[in-house]
Amino acid sequence: MHVSYLKKSKRMCVSCERLVQTSCRGVRLQVRPAEVAAVLRGPALRKTAVQPEGQVAPQLRPPRQGKQWRGSYGRILRRFSVNTADRSELEVRAKQMPPFWRCIVRMFAPGDYVKFGFPMAYTTTVLAWTVVDHAAAYQKAGVLADAREAVKWATDYFIKCHVSEFVLYGQVGQGQVDHNSWTQPEDMTEARPAYKITASAPGSDLAAETAAAFAASYMVFKSVDANYAKKLLVHAEQLMKFAITYKGKYSDSISDAKNFYASSGYVDELVWGAAWLYRATGSKTYLEIVDQYYSSIMYNDGFGWDSKKSGADAVLYKVTKVDKYKERLKAYCDYNFNSQKKTPKGLIFLGDWGSLRSNANFLFICSEAANMGIETASYRAGVTKQIGYYLGETGFSYVIGYGSKYPKYAHHRSSSCPDHPATCGWDFFNGNTPNHHVLEGALVGGPSADDSYTDTRKDAQHNEVACDYNAAFQGVIANLVEHN
């Protein structure tokens, strides 16, 4: 079951605003926890590994990995009829653009079309992490090349956005303007301004997170494309220098991001970025950065697009074997497994907005802890039991296209809308017609604290999809494929 999920998930999200992957259809997921590993192993990983396709912008390449309704800009977003001549013209035009304009035409966000660089970079780091440490699982599922391609699609975007040492474009599009429309991405008419961080308008969190993405991705490619890997490492080191030299929160500099992906602080990203650069290079310079800042966040356990501390613990314990990182990992996992609130049906509940996303983030970190000998048997058993909830143990799968009952009305513009020449809009959004396209492998937000859930496009809190939702989830599946 896990392997087939990985194969499917690889299609869902190759943009930076959504990096998830494929799914398998027709698999009955009414299984008990003990059966999850045996059933899930293949289909789940195949599906998650393809999910990023849905977010790639259609002008840039032909649809791949089963997302024929998406154009060449985003594997899972929406179908875009672009003939070869049109595509060639668009590619030539893109090459003629200034570098920062080239960064505009690559990847979208969650259920909408804004390119939010901060969660996109986090997603890329996590996805690259799963490929670095679990290549065997991707190979077993037959999607290792797809996983590397998903990472590269994101890093190519970031390269174009990092136009000079202390200038990084971190957002394309305006959140509320974008949210005022429900249509196919190819039909967008609103202005698409690009926002950047600079020495005078810094964003240490964004710069360090993007550095982490480049560093982790360097490790993905160093043995398969050494020249490309070296380029990634140059960007990683420049951006880490940017983050340390000019300090500030990116959402203070890119004000439009405040209402959507506001940063709570940048110190965790400094530690996280330095941890990945230390793992990638072995340079003590980066370990010194970790030592300088770690004490101020030591007890801020958590993991997600705005909280990197427990992820940093996992990376740092892997490369240093220092007990303080192990102790914090164990404290984080033990609390969540043993003391955190659970729904009546047993889901460990860490928050109402995207409850499965938050759960997956913690499961991934604890899966990595188990791999390093920390409560291995109990953590893996706990992870397997939780994943059963996602994939249908309660009678409903929260992964689109997986199982016999799954979301048909996900809050996701491109997959919901019909093919051209049919139009889309708020009447369709508010109607009862299911989404026109199956966003295979995408994980929806998930249930409320009482296990309640309604499959409707109107509930973004519980039924939206996003790359950062799938990134850690995919990592959990990869762990199960590799170790169960």
C-alpha positions, 0 to 999 in steps of 0.5 A: 500500500505504501509503495503504490501511494508513493507512486501516485503522490509523485504526480501531485505537487511539483511547484514550490507551493505544493510538493506532494506526490501520487496515489493509487486508485481502487485500493480498499483502505478499510484496514486495521492498523496492523494491516496498514504497512502491508497494504499501503506499502506500494500504492501510497508512495507512488501517489504522493510522489506525483502530487507536485505535478498539480502545481506546476505552471502550464506554460513551461512543460507538457503534462506528465505522470498522469496529470493530463488535465494539467498543462506544462506549468503544473502537474496537478493544477489544471488542463492547459491546451498548449500546442508545440508551437505555443509552448516553444514560443513561451519558452523562448519568451521566458528565456528573454525575460530578466531573471526575476521575471523568469521566476514568476512563471514556474509554480503556484501555491495551495488551492490558489495561484500565489507563489509564496516562497517561504512555505515553498522553500520549506516544502522543498527542503522536506521533500529533498530530505525524504529523497536524501535519506529514503532513496531506497523507498522511492526506488522500490516504488519506481519513482526515484527519478520523479522525486528528483525531478520534483526537487529540481523543478523547485530549485530551478525556480529558486535559482531564478528568484535568487538574482544576486547575493543579497536579493531574493524574490519571495512572492509572486501575486497578491493573496487577496486579489488572487483569492477573489477569483475562482478560475483556471490558472490559464485564465488569470487576468490580475496583476502579478507583482513580484516581491523581494527581500534585500539588504535594506528589506531583509528576510532572514527566515526566508533566506535561511529556509531557501538556503536549507532547500538548496543544501538538502537538494545539493545532497540529492544531486551531488552523486547524479549531477555534480555540476548542478549540485555545485550550483545549488551549494553556491546559492545555499551558502550565499543565502545563509550569509544573507540571512546572518548578515541582514536580519529581519522577518521576511513578512515585515519586508514582504507585507502581502505575506503577513495575512497568509504566511506570516513568520513568527521569527527567524532564529529557528530558520537560522539554526535549520539552515545552518544545520543543513549546510553543516550536514552538506559541507561538514564546515564547522562555520555552520555548526558555530551558527547553530551553537550561537542561536540554538539555546534561545529556541531549545525548548520551542519544539515543533515542526512545520512551515513556520517552525523548524526547531524539531526538524533541526534537532533531527538533522543535528542529532544525525550528524553530531550525535550530541545528546541534547538534540536526542533529548529534545527529539524524545521529549517532542515525540513522547509528548505528542504520542502520549499526552497530546489531545486525540480525536475520539477515533484516535487522531493525534490532534495538533490544530484545527487548520490542516489537522492532518498536515500538522499530524504528518509533520510530527510523524515525519520527525518521529519517524526520523528519530526512530531511524536513529534508535530513539524508541524505534519500535514504539514510534514506528508502531505509533506512526503506522497507527496514525497513518491508518486514519489518513488512508481509510481505517475509519471508512474514509480516505483523506488522500484524493484518489486513494481508496473507495471513499475520498474527497471529491470537492477539495478546495483547489481551483485548477483541479475543480474547474472544467476543461476549456472552453467551459468556464469556471467561477463562483457559481461552480464553486458554490455548486454541487458538481464534484471537482472535474479532475482527480488530484491524485495523491493530494492530502486534504486538511483533515477533520476537526477535533471531534472527527467531523469533516465535510467534503466541500470546496467552501471549507478551506480550513479542512478541505484545501490541499497544499504542497506543505501538507504532502511533503512530510506525509510523503516522508512518513510513507517513505519511512514505512516503505523502507522500514516496515 
